């Protein structure tokens, strides 16, 4: 990966090329509203800033930029969906505190082999807006928490469903391989009229015909897809086969590397998939994490702010060495199962804990005490005792099946939920 200074030097060269030339004899309006979203607005300057960031990502991958009109439309659509969700999160009181944000940023810095201070300094040295970068990460975290609260918390998978899945032929096949999929979505709005459905059908048939004639999937996804990864060429990345939405996995099982599916209809619209690659079939070795935590819940007698303050006081005692983690957990933690064992949760694997907990677990150095953070269960702080590599046991296989079914349903429900929120919102595009 290029270092931050090289990347940001390239960014500003790109920005200079993208900026329109102006004349001293002419004064132009530098900002205007490009979209109204409920009681908020997206300004042209915000849109231009986001476009410039995405242009850098294209440049890092040595990919040509889409036509400017396509880029603006795709980026604005993404920003509208983000704004709708941030407004919902604000009304629901969902926030990300400074400690949680700093921990997430420290994780990003470690992925780039830098300290948080060094990462921030490198960005600022090249003129990058560090506070703006922080706020973008904060917004991403807030949206993730909103989605977990609104969608994931309603999804339930029973032991019987896991048994049926593991015994099915599809379940056996899907645990044998990982898929790397490309995706094109032609959106059909919630409550669409027959004319809108017909227009979407015509569009997806036209895209399918162009693909069959040899046009590039990546470029068509950028210019035609309504999916969340359109600007990435529809690249959804690698994932165990069992974790794809049911419609995707059923179609993907039949595809060889490089093949493209026929259009698939779902509640969100029409999908076309490309099997970019597939791999696997052997038993997997997984990394597991030995972790302990303290949980403080709000209740009828304790407000959310009081619970947070208590968790902060206890974390300070442990982090300073004034108190032992296990002792504090046994005396104060509101998780009775782990409190009896000094807060120990045993060995856990990725995907086993809620996202906020997993993110903190992965970003906390071994032996250190994490900052206080919030999940749907309350306020926590944790300590990572160690990691190990473990063979894929039958117990782990069941857990993977449970997670796969949950993730599959989450993705199916999330796509529909996001589009419902947009259809129920007032959006006025003024490009």
C-alpha positions as a Markdown table, in Angstrom:
| # | Residue | x | y | z |
|---|---|---|---|---|
| 1 | Unk | 0.0 | 0.0 | 0.0 |
| 2 | Unk | 1.4 | 3.5 | -0.8 |
| 3 | Unk | 2.4 | 5.6 | 2.2 |
| 4 | Unk | 0.1 | 8.4 | 3.2 |
| 5 | Unk | 2.3 | 11.2 | 1.9 |
| 6 | Unk | 2.5 | 9.6 | -1.6 |
| 7 | Unk | -1.2 | 9.0 | -1.7 |
| 8 | Unk | -2.1 | 12.5 | -0.5 |
| 9 | Unk | 0.4 | 14.1 | -2.9 |
| 10 | Unk | -1.3 | 12.3 | -5.7 |
| 11 | Unk | -4.7 | 13.4 | -4.4 |
| 12 | Unk | -3.9 | 17.1 | -4.6 |
| 13 | Unk | -2.4 | 16.7 | -8.0 |
| 14 | Unk | -5.8 | 15.1 | -9.0 |
| 15 | Unk | -7.7 | 17.9 | -7.3 |
| 16 | Unk | -5.9 | 20.5 | -9.3 |
| 17 | Unk | -6.8 | 18.7 | -12.5 |
| 18 | Unk | -10.4 | 18.4 | -11.5 |
| 19 | Unk | -10.9 | 22.1 | -10.4 |
| 20 | Unk | -12.5 | 24.3 | -13.0 |
| 21 | Unk | -10.5 | 27.2 | -14.4 |
| 22 | Unk | -11.9 | 30.6 | -13.3 |
| 23 | Unk | -11.3 | 34.1 | -14.6 |
| 24 | Unk | -10.5 | 37.1 | -12.5 |
| 25 | Unk | -13.1 | 39.0 | -14.5 |
| 26 | Unk | -15.9 | 36.7 | -13.5 |
| 27 | Unk | -17.1 | 35.9 | -10.0 |
| 28 | Unk | -18.9 | 32.5 | -9.7 |
| 29 | Unk | -21.2 | 31.2 | -7.0 |
| 30 | Unk | -19.0 | 28.7 | -5.2 |
| 31 | Unk | -21.7 | 26.8 | -3.4 |
| 32 | Unk | -25.3 | 25.8 | -3.8 |
| 33 | Unk | -27.8 | 23.2 | -2.8 |
| 34 | Unk | -27.6 | 20.0 | -4.9 |
| 35 | Unk | -30.2 | 18.0 | -2.9 |
| 36 | Unk | -32.7 | 18.5 | -0.2 |
| 37 | Unk | -33.1 | 15.5 | 2.1 |
| 38 | Unk | -36.1 | 15.9 | 4.5 |
| 39 | Unk | -35.1 | 19.0 | 6.6 |
| 40 | Unk | -31.4 | 19.0 | 5.6 |
| 41 | Unk | -29.5 | 19.8 | 2.5 |
| 42 | Unk | -26.4 | 18.5 | 0.6 |
| 43 | Unk | -24.2 | 21.3 | -0.8 |
| 44 | Unk | -22.3 | 21.3 | -4.0 |
| 45 | Unk | -19.1 | 21.7 | -2.0 |
| 46 | Unk | -19.8 | 18.5 | 0.0 |
| 47 | Unk | -20.5 | 16.6 | -3.2 |
| 48 | Unk | -17.3 | 17.9 | -4.8 |
| 49 | Unk | -15.3 | 16.9 | -1.7 |
| 50 | Unk | -16.7 | 13.4 | -1.8 |
| 51 | Unk | -16.1 | 13.1 | -5.6 |
| 52 | Unk | -12.5 | 14.1 | -5.1 |
| 53 | Unk | -11.9 | 11.4 | -2.5 |
| 54 | Unk | -13.5 | 8.8 | -4.7 |
| 55 | Unk | -11.4 | 10.0 | -7.6 |
| 56 | Unk | -8.3 | 9.3 | -5.6 |
| 57 | Unk | -9.5 | 5.7 | -5.0 |
| 58 | Unk | -9.9 | 5.2 | -8.7 |
| 59 | Unk | -6.4 | 6.6 | -9.3 |
| 60 | Unk | -4.9 | 4.3 | -6.6 |
| 61 | Unk | -6.4 | 1.3 | -8.5 |
| 62 | Unk | -5.1 | 2.7 | -11.8 |
| 63 | Unk | -8.7 | 2.8 | -13.1 |
| 64 | Unk | -10.2 | 5.4 | -15.5 |
| 65 | Unk | -12.7 | 7.8 | -14.0 |
| 66 | Unk | -16.3 | 7.5 | -15.0 |
| 67 | Unk | -17.8 | 10.3 | -17.0 |
| 68 | Unk | -18.3 | 13.3 | -14.7 |
| 69 | Unk | -22.1 | 13.2 | -14.9 |
| 70 | Unk | -22.2 | 9.5 | -14.0 |
| 71 | Unk | -19.8 | 10.1 | -11.1 |
| 72 | Unk | -21.8 | 13.0 | -9.7 |
| 73 | Unk | -25.1 | 11.1 | -9.9 |
| 74 | Unk | -23.7 | 8.0 | -8.3 |
| 75 | Unk | -21.9 | 9.8 | -5.5 |
| 76 | Unk | -24.9 | 12.0 | -4.8 |
| 77 | Unk | -27.2 | 9.0 | -4.6 |
| 78 | Unk | -24.8 | 7.4 | -2.0 |
| 79 | Unk | -24.7 | 10.7 | 0.0 |
| 80 | Unk | -28.5 | 10.9 | 0.0 |
| 81 | Unk | -28.8 | 7.4 | 1.4 |
| 82 | Unk | -26.2 | 8.3 | 4.1 |
| 83 | Unk | -28.0 | 11.5 | 5.0 |
| 84 | Unk | -31.3 | 9.7 | 5.4 |
| 85 | Unk | -29.7 | 7.2 | 7.7 |
| 86 | Unk | -27.8 | 9.8 | 9.7 |
| 87 | Unk | -31.1 | 11.7 | 10.3 |
| 88 | Unk | -32.7 | 8.6 | 11.5 |
| 89 | Unk | -29.8 | 7.9 | 13.8 |
| 90 | Unk | -29.9 | 11.4 | 15.2 |
| 91 | Unk | -33.6 | 11.1 | 16.0 |
| 92 | Unk | -32.8 | 7.7 | 17.7 |
| 93 | Unk | -30.1 | 9.2 | 19.8 |
| 94 | Unk | -27.3 | 7.1 | 18.3 |
| 95 | Unk | -23.9 | 8.6 | 18.8 |
| 96 | Unk | -20.2 | 7.6 | 18.6 |
| 97 | Unk | -18.1 | 9.1 | 21.4 |
| 98 | Unk | -14.6 | 10.3 | 21.1 |
| 99 | Unk | -13.0 | 7.3 | 22.7 |
| 100 | Unk | -14.8 | 4.8 | 20.4 |
| 101 | Unk | -13.9 | 7.0 | 17.3 |
| 102 | Unk | -10.2 | 7.2 | 18.4 |
| 103 | Unk | -10.1 | 3.5 | 18.8 |
| 104 | Unk | -11.4 | 2.9 | 15.3 |
| 105 | Unk | -9.0 | 5.4 | 13.8 |
| 106 | Unk | -6.1 | 3.8 | 15.7 |
| 107 | Unk | -7.1 | 0.5 | 14.0 |
| 108 | Unk | -7.1 | 2.1 | 10.6 |
| 109 | Unk | -3.6 | 3.6 | 11.4 |
| 110 | Unk | -2.3 | 0.1 | 12.4 |
| 111 | Unk | -3.5 | -1.3 | 9.1 |
| 112 | Unk | -1.2 | 1.2 | 7.5 |
| 113 | Unk | 1.7 | 0.4 | 9.9 |
| 114 | Unk | 1.4 | 3.7 | 11.6 |
| 115 | Unk | 0.5 | 5.1 | 14.9 |
| 116 | Unk | -2.6 | 7.3 | 15.2 |
| 117 | Unk | -0.5 | 10.4 | 15.8 |
| 118 | Unk | 1.7 | 9.6 | 12.8 |
| 119 | Unk | -1.2 | 8.8 | 10.6 |
| 120 | Unk | -2.9 | 12.2 | 11.5 |
| 121 | Unk | 0.4 | 14.1 | 11.0 |
| 122 | Unk | 1.0 | 12.5 | 7.6 |
| 123 | Unk | -2.5 | 13.5 | 6.4 |
| 124 | Unk | -2.2 | 17.1 | 7.8 |
| 125 | Unk | 1.3 | 17.6 | 6.4 |
| 126 | Unk | -0.1 | 17.2 | 2.9 |
| 127 | Unk | -3.0 | 19.5 | 3.7 |
| 128 | Unk | -5.7 | 17.0 | 4.2 |
| 129 | Unk | -8.6 | 18.0 | 6.4 |
| 130 | Unk | -8.1 | 15.7 | 9.4 |
| 131 | Unk | -11.3 | 16.8 | 11.3 |
| 132 | Unk | -13.3 | 16.1 | 8.2 |
| 133 | Unk | -11.7 | 12.6 | 7.9 |
| 134 | Unk | -12.6 | 11.9 | 11.5 |
| 135 | Unk | -16.2 | 12.9 | 11.0 |
| 136 | Unk | -16.6 | 10.7 | 7.9 |
| 137 | Unk | -15.4 | 7.7 | 10.0 |
| 138 | Unk | -17.8 | 8.7 | 12.8 |
| 139 | Unk | -20.7 | 8.9 | 10.4 |
| 140 | Unk | -19.9 | 5.5 | 9.0 |
| 141 | Unk | -19.9 | 4.0 | 12.5 |
| 142 | Unk | -23.2 | 5.7 | 13.4 |
| 143 | Unk | -24.8 | 4.3 | 10.2 |
| 144 | Unk | -23.5 | 0.8 | 11.1 |
| 145 | Unk | -25.0 | 1.1 | 14.6 |
| 146 | Unk | -28.3 | 2.3 | 13.2 |
| 147 | Unk | -28.5 | -0.6 | 10.8 |
| 148 | Unk | -27.7 | -3.0 | 13.6 |
| 149 | Unk | -30.4 | -1.5 | 15.8 |
| 150 | Unk | -33.0 | -1.3 | 13.0 |
| 151 | Unk | -32.4 | -4.5 | 11.1 |
| 152 | Unk | -30.0 | -7.0 | 12.7 |
| 153 | Unk | -31.7 | -6.9 | 16.1 |
| 154 | Unk | -34.9 | -8.2 | 14.6 |
| 155 | Unk | -33.3 | -11.2 | 12.9 |
| 156 | Unk | -33.6 | -14.5 | 14.7 |
| 157 | Unk | -32.2 | -17.9 | 13.6 |
| 158 | Unk | -33.2 | -21.1 | 15.5 |
| 159 | Unk | -31.1 | -24.2 | 16.2 |
| 160 | Unk | -33.6 | -26.1 | 14.0 |
| 161 | Unk | -32.9 | -23.9 | 11.1 |
| 162 | Unk | -29.1 | -24.3 | 11.6 |
| 163 | Unk | -29.6 | -28.1 | 11.6 |
| 164 | Unk | -31.6 | -28.1 | 8.4 |
| 165 | Unk | -29.1 | -25.8 | 6.7 |
| 166 | Unk | -26.1 | -28.0 | 7.7 |
| 167 | Unk | -27.9 | -31.2 | 6.5 |
| 168 | Unk | -29.0 | -29.7 | 3.2 |
| 169 | Unk | -27.1 | -30.3 | 0.0 |
| 170 | Unk | -26.8 | -26.6 | -0.5 |
| 171 | Unk | -25.4 | -26.1 | 3.0 |
| 172 | Unk | -22.7 | -28.7 | 2.4 |
| 173 | Unk | -21.8 | -27.1 | -0.9 |
| 174 | Unk | -21.8 | -23.6 | 0.4 |
| 175 | Unk | -19.4 | -24.4 | 3.2 |
| 176 | Unk | -16.9 | -25.7 | 0.7 |
| 177 | Unk | -16.1 | -22.5 | -1.2 |
| 178 | Unk | -15.7 | -18.8 | -1.0 |
| 179 | Unk | -17.1 | -16.6 | -3.8 |
| 180 | Unk | -15.8 | -13.2 | -5.1 |
| 181 | Unk | -18.8 | -11.6 | -6.8 |
| 182 | Unk | -19.5 | -8.6 | -8.9 |
| 183 | Unk | -23.0 | -7.0 | -8.7 |
| 184 | Unk | -25.2 | -4.7 | -10.8 |
| 185 | Unk | -28.5 | -3.6 | -9.3 |
| 186 | Unk | -31.3 | -1.9 | -11.2 |
| 187 | Unk | -33.5 | -0.5 | -8.4 |
| 188 | Unk | -37.2 | -0.9 | -8.4 |
| 189 | Unk | -38.7 | 1.6 | -5.9 |
| 190 | Unk | -41.0 | 0.4 | -3.1 |
| 191 | Unk | -44.6 | 0.5 | -4.3 |
| 192 | Unk | -43.4 | 1.0 | -7.9 |
| 193 | Unk | -46.0 | 1.5 | -10.6 |
| 194 | Unk | -46.3 | -0.9 | -13.5 |
| 195 | Unk | -44.6 | 1.7 | -15.7 |
| 196 | Unk | -41.6 | 1.9 | -13.3 |
| 197 | Unk | -41.3 | -1.9 | -13.2 |
| 198 | Unk | -41.4 | -2.0 | -17.0 |
| 199 | Unk | -38.7 | 0.7 | -17.2 |
| 200 | Unk | -36.5 | -1.2 | -14.8 |
| 201 | Unk | -37.1 | -4.5 | -16.7 |
| 202 | Unk | -36.1 | -2.8 | -20.0 |
| 203 | Unk | -33.0 | -1.4 | -18.4 |
| 204 | Unk | -31.8 | -4.7 | -16.9 |
| 205 | Unk | -32.5 | -6.5 | -20.2 |
| 206 | Unk | -30.4 | -3.9 | -22.0 |
| 207 | Unk | -27.5 | -4.3 | -19.6 |
| 208 | Unk | -27.7 | -8.1 | -19.9 |
| 209 | Unk | -27.6 | -7.8 | -23.7 |
| 210 | Unk | -24.5 | -5.5 | -23.6 |
| 211 | Unk | -22.7 | -7.9 | -21.2 |
| 212 | Unk | -23.5 | -10.8 | -23.6 |
| 213 | Unk | -22.0 | -8.7 | -26.4 |
| 214 | Unk | -18.7 | -8.5 | -24.5 |
| 215 | Unk | -19.0 | -5.1 | -22.7 |
| 216 | Unk | -16.9 | -4.7 | -19.5 |
| 217 | Unk | -18.9 | -5.7 | -16.4 |
| 218 | Unk | -16.8 | -3.3 | -14.2 |
| 219 | Unk | -17.5 | -0.2 | -16.4 |
| 220 | Unk | -21.2 | -1.1 | -16.8 |
| 221 | Unk | -21.6 | -1.4 | -13.0 |
| 222 | Unk | -20.0 | 2.1 | -12.6 |
| 223 | Unk | -22.3 | 3.7 | -15.2 |
| 224 | Unk | -25.5 | 1.7 | -14.8 |
| 225 | Unk | -25.8 | 0.1 | -11.4 |
| 226 | Unk | -27.9 | 1.5 | -8.5 |
| 227 | Unk | -26.0 | -0.8 | -6.0 |
| 228 | Unk | -24.0 | 0.5 | -3.0 |
| 229 | Unk | -20.7 | -0.7 | -4.7 |
| 230 | Unk | -21.4 | 0.8 | -8.1 |
| 231 | Unk | -18.4 | 3.1 | -8.1 |
| 232 | Unk | -16.2 | 0.2 | -7.2 |
| 233 | Unk | -17.3 | -1.5 | -10.4 |
| 234 | Unk | -19.9 | -3.6 | -8.4 |
| 235 | Unk | -17.1 | -5.5 | -6.7 |
| 236 | Unk | -18.6 | -7.1 | -3.5 |
| 237 | Unk | -15.3 | -8.8 | -2.5 |
| 238 | Unk | -14.7 | -12.3 | -1.1 |
| 239 | Unk | -17.1 | -14.0 | 1.3 |
| 240 | Unk | -17.9 | -17.6 | 2.3 |
| 241 | Unk | -20.6 | -18.9 | 0.0 |
| 242 | Unk | -23.0 | -19.4 | 3.0 |
| 243 | Unk | -22.9 | -15.7 | 3.9 |
| 244 | Unk | -24.2 | -14.4 | 0.6 |
| 245 | Unk | -28.0 | -13.5 | 0.4 |
| 246 | Unk | -30.0 | -16.6 | -0.6 |
| 247 | Unk | -30.7 | -15.3 | -4.1 |
| 248 | Unk | -27.1 | -14.6 | -4.7 |
| 249 | Unk | -25.7 | -17.9 | -3.3 |
| 250 | Unk | -28.2 | -20.0 | -5.3 |
| 251 | Unk | -27.3 | -18.3 | -8.5 |
| 252 | Unk | -23.5 | -18.2 | -7.7 |
| 253 | Unk | -23.3 | -22.0 | -7.1 |
| 254 | Unk | -24.1 | -22.5 | -10.8 |
| 255 | Unk | -21.5 | -20.0 | -12.1 |
| 256 | Unk | -18.0 | -20.8 | -13.1 |
| 257 | Unk | -15.2 | -18.2 | -12.9 |
| 258 | Unk | -15.9 | -15.3 | -15.3 |
| 259 | Unk | -19.5 | -16.3 | -15.9 |
| 260 | Unk | -22.4 | -13.8 | -15.5 |
| 261 | Unk | -25.9 | -14.7 | -14.2 |
| 262 | Unk | -29.2 | -13.9 | -15.8 |
| 263 | Unk | -31.2 | -11.1 | -14.1 |
| 264 | Unk | -32.5 | -12.0 | -10.6 |
| 265 | Unk | -35.5 | -10.3 | -9.1 |
| 266 | Unk | -35.7 | -9.4 | -5.4 |
| 267 | Unk | -37.7 | -6.9 | -3.4 |
| 268 | Unk | -35.0 | -4.2 | -4.1 |
| 269 | Unk | -35.0 | -4.7 | -7.9 |
| 270 | Unk | -33.1 | -6.7 | -10.5 |
| 271 | Unk | -29.6 | -8.1 | -9.9 |
| 272 | Unk | -26.9 | -9.3 | -12.3 |
| 273 | Unk | -24.0 | -11.2 | -10.7 |
| 274 | Unk | -20.5 | -12.0 | -12.1 |
| 275 | Unk | -18.4 | -14.8 | -10.6 |
| 276 | Unk | -15.1 | -13.0 | -10.5 |
| 277 | Unk | -13.4 | -15.9 | -8.8 |
| 278 | Unk | -14.1 | -18.9 | -6.4 |
| 279 | Unk | -11.9 | -20.8 | -4.1 |
| 280 | Unk | -11.8 | -23.2 | -1.2 |
| 281 | Unk | -13.0 | -26.6 | -0.4 |
| 282 | Unk | -10.5 | -27.4 | 2.3 |
| 283 | Unk | -10.9 | -27.2 | 6.1 |
| 284 | Unk | -10.1 | -23.7 | 7.4 |
| 285 | Unk | -8.0 | -22.5 | 10.3 |
| 286 | Unk | -9.5 | -19.6 | 12.1 |
| 287 | Unk | -8.2 | -17.0 | 14.5 |
| 288 | Unk | -9.9 | -16.9 | 17.9 |
| 289 | Unk | -9.6 | -14.2 | 20.6 |
| 290 | Unk | -9.6 | -14.7 | 24.4 |
| 291 | Unk | -11.4 | -11.7 | 25.7 |
| 292 | Unk | -12.9 | -10.4 | 29.0 |
| 293 | Unk | -15.4 | -7.5 | 29.4 |
| 294 | Unk | -17.4 | -5.5 | 31.9 |
| 295 | Unk | -21.0 | -4.5 | 31.0 |
| 296 | Unk | -22.9 | -1.7 | 32.7 |
| 297 | Unk | -26.6 | -1.5 | 31.7 |
| 298 | Unk | -29.1 | 1.3 | 32.1 |
| 299 | Unk | -32.3 | 0.4 | 33.9 |
| 300 | Unk | -35.3 | 1.9 | 35.7 |
| 301 | Unk | -33.0 | 3.4 | 38.4 |
| 302 | Unk | -29.9 | 4.2 | 36.2 |
| 303 | Unk | -30.0 | 6.5 | 33.2 |
| 304 | Unk | -27.9 | 5.8 | 30.1 |
| 305 | Unk | -25.6 | 8.7 | 31.0 |
| 306 | Unk | -25.2 | 7.4 | 34.6 |
| 307 | Unk | -24.4 | 3.9 | 33.2 |
| 308 | Unk | -21.8 | 5.4 | 30.9 |
| 309 | Unk | -20.3 | 7.5 | 33.7 |
| 310 | Unk | -20.0 | 4.4 | 35.9 |
| 311 | Unk | -18.4 | 2.4 | 33.2 |
| 312 | Unk | -15.9 | 5.2 | 32.7 |
| 313 | Unk | -15.0 | 5.4 | 36.4 |
| 314 | Unk | -14.5 | 1.6 | 36.5 |
| 315 | Unk | -12.4 | 1.6 | 33.3 |
| 316 | Unk | -10.2 | 4.4 | 34.8 |
| 317 | Unk | -9.6 | 2.3 | 37.9 |
| 318 | Unk | -8.5 | -0.8 | 35.8 |
| 319 | Unk | -6.5 | 1.1 | 33.2 |
| 320 | Unk | -4.6 | 3.0 | 35.9 |
| 321 | Unk | -3.8 | -0.2 | 37.8 |
| 322 | Unk | -5.8 | 0.9 | 40.9 |
| 323 | Unk | -8.1 | -2.1 | 40.5 |
| 324 | Unk | -8.0 | -5.6 | 39.0 |
| 325 | Unk | -10.0 | -6.3 | 35.9 |
| 326 | Unk | -11.4 | -9.6 | 37.2 |
| 327 | Unk | -12.3 | -8.1 | 40.5 |
| 328 | Unk | -14.2 | -5.2 | 39.0 |
| 329 | Unk | -16.0 | -7.5 | 36.6 |
| 330 | Unk | -17.1 | -9.9 | 39.3 |
| 331 | Unk | -18.4 | -7.1 | 41.5 |
| 332 | Unk | -19.9 | -4.6 | 39.0 |
| 333 | Unk | -20.6 | -6.3 | 35.6 |
| 334 | Unk | -24.2 | -6.7 | 34.5 |
| 335 | Unk | -23.4 | -9.7 | 32.4 |
| 336 | Unk | -24.0 | -12.5 | 35.0 |
| 337 | Unk | -22.6 | -15.2 | 32.8 |
| 338 | Unk | -19.1 | -13.7 | 32.4 |
| 339 | Unk | -19.1 | -11.8 | 35.7 |
| 340 | Unk | -18.9 | -15.1 | 37.6 |
| 341 | Unk | -15.6 | -15.8 | 35.8 |
| 342 | Unk | -14.1 | -12.4 | 36.2 |
| 343 | Unk | -15.5 | -11.1 | 33.0 |
| 344 | Unk | -14.1 | -13.9 | 30.8 |
| 345 | Unk | -16.0 | -14.7 | 27.6 |
| 346 | Unk | -13.6 | -17.4 | 26.6 |
| 347 | Unk | -12.4 | -17.9 | 23.1 |
| 348 | Unk | -14.5 | -16.1 | 20.5 |
| 349 | Unk | -14.2 | -15.8 | 16.7 |
| 350 | Unk | -14.9 | -13.0 | 14.2 |
| 351 | Unk | -18.6 | -12.6 | 13.6 |
| 352 | Unk | -19.6 | -14.0 | 17.0 |
| 353 | Unk | -20.0 | -10.7 | 18.8 |
| 354 | Unk | -22.1 | -7.6 | 17.8 |
| 355 | Unk | -20.1 | -5.4 | 15.4 |
| 356 | Unk | -19.3 | -2.6 | 17.9 |
| 357 | Unk | -17.8 | -5.2 | 20.3 |
| 358 | Unk | -15.9 | -7.0 | 17.6 |
| 359 | Unk | -14.5 | -3.8 | 16.2 |
| 360 | Unk | -13.2 | -2.8 | 19.7 |
| 361 | Unk | -11.8 | -6.3 | 20.3 |
| 362 | Unk | -9.9 | -6.3 | 17.0 |
| 363 | Unk | -8.5 | -2.8 | 17.6 |
| 364 | Unk | -7.4 | -3.2 | 21.2 |
| 365 | Unk | -3.8 | -4.3 | 21.7 |
| 366 | Unk | -3.3 | -7.5 | 23.7 |
| 367 | Unk | -3.1 | -6.9 | 27.4 |
| 368 | Unk | -4.5 | -3.3 | 27.2 |
| 369 | Unk | -7.9 | -2.1 | 28.5 |
| 370 | Unk | -10.1 | -0.7 | 25.8 |
| 371 | Unk | -12.0 | 2.7 | 26.1 |
| 372 | Unk | -15.6 | 2.5 | 27.1 |
| 373 | Unk | -17.9 | 1.8 | 24.2 |
| 374 | Unk | -21.7 | 1.3 | 23.7 |
| 375 | Unk | -23.6 | -1.6 | 22.1 |
| 376 | Unk | -27.3 | -2.5 | 22.1 |
| 377 | Unk | -26.7 | -4.2 | 25.4 |
| 378 | Unk | -25.2 | -1.2 | 27.3 |
| 379 | Unk | -21.7 | 0.2 | 28.0 |
| 380 | Unk | -18.6 | -2.0 | 28.0 |
| 381 | Unk | -14.9 | -2.0 | 28.3 |
| 382 | Unk | -12.8 | -5.1 | 27.4 |
| 383 | Unk | -9.4 | -6.6 | 27.6 |
| 384 | Unk | -7.8 | -9.0 | 25.1 |
| 385 | Unk | -5.8 | -11.7 | 26.8 |
| 386 | Unk | -4.5 | -13.6 | 23.7 |
| 387 | Unk | -5.2 | -15.1 | 20.3 |
| 388 | Unk | -4.9 | -18.5 | 18.8 |
| 389 | Unk | -5.4 | -20.4 | 15.5 |
| 390 | Unk | -8.0 | -23.2 | 15.8 |
| 391 | Unk | -9.1 | -25.9 | 13.4 |
| 392 | Unk | -12.7 | -25.7 | 12.2 |
| 393 | Unk | -14.5 | -27.9 | 14.7 |
| 394 | Unk | -18.1 | -29.1 | 14.5 |
| 395 | Unk | -19.0 | -26.5 | 17.1 |
| 396 | Unk | -17.4 | -23.8 | 15.1 |
| 397 | Unk | -19.1 | -25.1 | 12.0 |
| 398 | Unk | -22.5 | -24.6 | 13.7 |
| 399 | Unk | -21.5 | -21.1 | 14.8 |
| 400 | Unk | -20.5 | -20.3 | 11.2 |
| 401 | Unk | -23.8 | -21.7 | 9.9 |
| 402 | Unk | -25.7 | -19.5 | 12.4 |
| 403 | Unk | -23.7 | -16.4 | 11.4 |
| 404 | Unk | -24.1 | -17.2 | 7.8 |
| 405 | Unk | -27.9 | -17.4 | 8.1 |
| 406 | Unk | -28.0 | -14.2 | 10.1 |
| 407 | Unk | -25.7 | -12.3 | 7.7 |
| 408 | Unk | -27.7 | -13.6 | 4.7 |
| 409 | Unk | -31.0 | -12.4 | 6.2 |
| 410 | Unk | -29.4 | -9.1 | 7.4 |
| 411 | Unk | -28.2 | -8.3 | 3.9 |
| 412 | Unk | -31.6 | -9.2 | 2.3 |
| 413 | Unk | -33.5 | -7.1 | 4.9 |
| 414 | Unk | -31.0 | -4.2 | 4.9 |
| 415 | Unk | -31.3 | -3.5 | 1.2 |
| 416 | Unk | -35.0 | -3.4 | 1.4 |
| 417 | Unk | -35.0 | -1.3 | 4.6 |
| 418 | Unk | -32.6 | 1.3 | 3.1 |
| 419 | Unk | -34.8 | 1.8 | 0.1 |
| 420 | Unk | -37.9 | 2.0 | 2.2 |
| 421 | Unk | -36.3 | 4.7 | 4.3 |
| 422 | Unk | -35.4 | 6.6 | 1.1 |
| 423 | Unk | -38.9 | 6.2 | -0.4 |
| 424 | Unk | -40.4 | 7.5 | 2.9 |
| 425 | Unk | -38.1 | 10.6 | 2.9 |
| 426 | Unk | -38.5 | 13.9 | 1.0 |
| 427 | Unk | -35.7 | 14.0 | -1.5 |
| 428 | Unk | -35.4 | 16.9 | -4.0 |
| 429 | Unk | -32.4 | 16.5 | -6.4 |
| 430 | Unk | -31.2 | 19.8 | -7.9 |
| 431 | Unk | -28.1 | 18.7 | -9.9 |
